[in-house]
Amino acid sequence: MENFALIFVAIFLGYVMGRMGAFSAEAPLILNKFILYISAPALVLLQIPKLTLSLEVLIPVFLAWSVMSISAVAIFFLSRFFAFSKEVTGSLMLVAVLGNSSYLGIPIVSAYFGNEALGYVLMYDQLGTFIALSTYGTFVSIYYASAKEIHMRLLLLKIISFPPFLALFVALFLMGTVFPPIIESVLVSLSSTIIPLALVAVGLGLRFKLPKEEILPFSVALVVKLIFAPIIAIALCAIFGWNSLAANVSIMEAAMAPMITAAAVASMAGLAPRLSSAIVGYGIILSLGTTWVVHYLIT
């Protein structure tokens, strides 16, 4: 219950502070950079070594890529069916496919399953969503925004230089390692900042404006992200007979709201920035209810 209180209060405070102009326009970026370079790597180093390398660890990775791939195909054909513009299609290919598996995933999964589930969250996020953002997201933003050539060397460099990914690379070699108390204490303190800072940043960046002409693509995006995606995950778990903490966490991760960073990428690429922001803003609020429904169905 305390975690849900934190989610609502932090997002609300961030939204109010943003509307009051108490922080600069760069505040969400600054908070996200702190999370990116300090909080997230600390959390990765703290949680990943506690996992045991097994099929359970790979379940989140498999489900992450399966859900994103099927969702991307669905968005592609739905966009063609409804004759969405290239700009709108590019936006939906980002925000309706990539989920907020870290910033919202961590506090929500922690609230439902406890901190012991965070290792699976990080596997889903770092080996699934993050790599998809850096590869698929980059490709989509370039392809739908212009005809620029994609330089694979720069793409690879972006992936391997991402701080949480570097931390994951190190953490995988430390699996089974027990840190000295002083190191663990430092990692706990630094990683504990990720949830309040992330939620305040979410609140600061919320936008609720929704032009009437964008209601259809808006609806398509949220139906695919909040309903279709977790159904895919549930179906795959049923097919393979997976009924474990790793599987349940992965299903919850698939049900998360659209990724804030994906909306930022869409906006920077000129892919329907107004629509992208609206999908993320409303998606975050609606996901607090839809994730409860998903949790109810799988437990």
Secondary structure, 3 states (H helix, E strand, C coil): CHHHHHHHHHHHHHHHHHHHCCCCCCHHHHHHHHHHHHHHHHHHHHHHHHCCCCHHHHHHHHHHHHHHHHHHHHHHHHHHHCCCCHHHHHHHHHHCCCECCCCCHHHHHHHHHCHHHHHHHHHHHHHHHHHHHHHHHHHHHHHHHCCCCCCHHHHHHHHHCCHHHHHHHHHHHCCCCCCCHHHHHHHHHHHCCHHHHHHHHHHHHCCCCCCHHHHHHHHHHHHHHHHHHHHHHHHHHHHHCCCCHHHHHHHHHHCCCECHHHHHHHHHCCCCHHHHHHHHHHHHHHHHHHHHHHHHHHC
